[in-house]
């Protein structure tokens, strides 16, 4: 199983970047969205660390305009990440059997 290497908090930030689009977002914009969407307040240094990690892992790109903005890497689309994470979850919780997942979801 391929470990994607994103922490839960990095996934939250990456979701914000994907929604923000190719123009990118500043660290402050990301911080505002993290608080607005998830009710989490982080220092700018913490969010910079998340963003730096996402760039290092290839999920985001850093752009210098007048200020630095971060955008999703076009080579790592949201759909691909969701598919990989879903496959990983199915492997872990449903022994790799998609029918078991579907049965579980129907029973809820």
C-alpha positions, 0 to 999 in steps of 0.5 A: 500500500502506497503511503500518501504522506499527508497528515490530517491537518495537511489534508485540510489545508490542501482541500482549501488550496484545491478549492482556491484554484490555480491562482493560489492563496496567501498564508493569511487567506489559508489561515482565514479559511481554516478557521472559517471552515474547520474552527481551527486557529493556528499561528502563521508559522504553523500554517507556513509549515503545513504549506512548506510540507505540501510544497515539498511533497509535491501537492502544492506549488509556491508562486511569488507575485507581490506576495507569496501565494500557494496553489494546488499542483496541477500534477496532483489533482484532488480526484486522484488524491481522493481515489488513492485515499479511498482505495487505502481506506477500503484496503484497511477497513474493508479488506480491499473489497469495495462491495463491503464498503457499499454494503456498509454505506447502505446499512447506515 
